[in-house]
């Protein structure tokens, strides 16, 4: 019994699809090689799989065969079409650039003498909105700076309070609290080094 006819449609199973692609690609390249040898023909085959990977076969130089194809299929028309596409893209970009320049002029208020009442109204609305956003941002920055300054003031007040208490009674055990304070790399401020109050210690050189 012969093989049944295979329905030509996309293979949904990924593994089966990859296996079939590999087998069919090998068969296609084999047939291309055979026709090139049997008929002394220049043959080129280009295949991309569903992931974009390139597979190709050329009976001689792929570049030379593609050049022959381009010339035979109307290379001049092909080049003109490419040039037209590039010119069209260039015109579109130039128009977009001109529109952006006009919008920038509206925002900065340049050439207002040529503006229509509608354009002037649009410019005024934009400026009002921009000024509002600037004020809101300024308020946020000022609030942040104020909180940061208040935090520094509170820290300095705490340090001064501890220092004042320590100077009043240096034997109350508050030196550890002073050492914990940030004196910019110093454990205690040099200006507040206290000499011993007992005379015998002073005479002894302490």
PyMOL commands that set and color helices and strands:
alter all, ss='L'
color gray80, all
select helices_A, chain A and resi 14-39+62-72+75-108+112-114+117-168+175-180+190-192+199-203
alter helices_A, ss='H'
color red, helices_A
select strands_A, chain A and resi 44-48+54-58
alter strands_A, ss='S'
color yellow, strands_A
deselect
rebuild
show_as cartoon
